[in-house]
Amino acid sequence: KYKQDISQLDYADDCKGLTTTVDSGGVCIYIKEFDMTPEKIAILVHECVHATQQRLYLDCNVDKREMECPAYYTAFLVREFLTKMTKMEKQSN
């Protein structure tokens, strides 16, 4: 389902990552050819910040002066994404 949603989005060919909300209401992060290199992890963190902004400030109306909430949510997103990627990598080996 996510690939179908992502393929319909309008983004630049040189775009390294993209964050969007999908029909189910979830936030989807797309990164071309992800691997565990510092460059790709930095792109992941960048996109997680966008996802945090989307979820907290647009969907949940969290006060923008609250400093800890975005940090915790971004850490949650990065941890969950890397956990899933690690599991997928182990299954493919």
C-alpha positions as CSV (number, residue, x, y, z in Angstrom):
1,K,0.0,0.0,0.0
2,Y,2.7,2.5,0.9
3,K,4.5,2.0,-2.5
4,Q,1.3,2.7,-4.3
5,D,0.8,5.9,-2.3
6,I,4.4,7.0,-2.7
7,S,4.4,6.4,-6.5
8,Q,1.6,8.8,-6.9
9,L,3.3,11.7,-5.1
10,D,5.0,14.5,-7.0
11,Y,8.6,14.8,-5.9
12,A,11.9,15.8,-7.6
13,D,14.0,13.1,-9.2
14,D,17.0,14.1,-7.0
15,C,14.9,13.8,-3.8
16,K,16.7,11.6,-1.3
17,G,13.8,11.3,1.1
18,L,10.2,12.1,1.5
19,T,7.7,12.3,4.3
20,T,4.0,12.2,3.8
21,T,0.7,11.1,5.4
22,V,-0.9,8.1,3.8
23,D,-4.7,7.4,3.5
24,S,-4.7,5.3,6.6
25,G,-3.6,8.4,8.6
26,G,-0.1,7.1,9.3
27,V,3.1,9.0,8.5
28,C,5.2,7.3,5.8
29,I,8.9,8.0,5.3
30,Y,10.4,7.1,1.9
31,I,14.1,6.9,1.4
32,K,15.6,5.8,-1.9
33,E,18.0,2.8,-1.5
34,F,18.3,2.9,2.3
35,D,21.3,1.3,4.0
36,M,23.0,1.8,7.4
37,T,25.5,4.4,6.2
38,P,25.9,7.7,8.1
39,E,24.5,9.6,5.0
40,K,21.3,7.6,4.8
41,I,20.8,7.6,8.6
42,A,21.1,11.4,8.5
43,I,18.5,11.5,5.7
44,L,16.3,9.3,8.0
45,V,16.7,11.7,10.9
46,H,15.9,14.6,8.6
47,E,12.7,12.9,7.5
48,C,11.8,11.9,11.0
49,V,11.9,15.6,12.0
50,H,9.4,16.4,9.2
51,A,7.3,13.5,10.4
52,T,7.5,14.8,14.0
53,Q,6.4,18.3,12.8
54,Q,3.5,16.8,10.9
55,R,2.3,14.6,13.7
56,L,2.8,17.0,16.6
57,Y,2.1,20.4,15.2
58,L,-0.5,19.7,12.5
59,D,-2.3,16.6,13.7
60,C,-2.0,16.9,17.5
61,N,-1.7,20.7,18.1
62,V,1.2,20.4,20.5
63,D,2.5,23.8,21.6
64,K,5.5,24.7,19.5
65,R,7.3,25.9,22.6
66,E,7.4,22.4,24.0
67,M,11.0,21.3,23.5
68,E,11.1,17.7,24.8
69,C,8.1,16.3,22.9
70,P,9.6,16.7,19.4
71,A,12.9,15.2,20.6
72,Y,11.2,12.1,22.2
73,Y,9.0,11.6,19.1
74,T,11.9,11.9,16.7
75,A,13.9,9.4,18.8
76,F,10.9,7.0,18.7
77,L,10.7,7.2,14.9
78,V,14.4,6.7,14.4
79,R,14.5,3.7,16.8
80,E,11.5,2.0,15.2
81,F,12.7,2.5,11.7
82,L,16.2,1.2,12.4
83,T,14.7,-1.7,14.4
84,K,12.6,-2.7,11.4
85,M,15.4,-2.2,8.9
86,T,17.7,-4.4,11.1
87,K,15.1,-7.2,11.2
88,M,14.6,-7.0,7.4
89,E,18.3,-7.1,6.8
90,K,18.7,-10.2,9.1
91,Q,15.9,-12.0,7.3
92,S,17.4,-11.4,3.9
93,N,20.8,-12.9,4.9
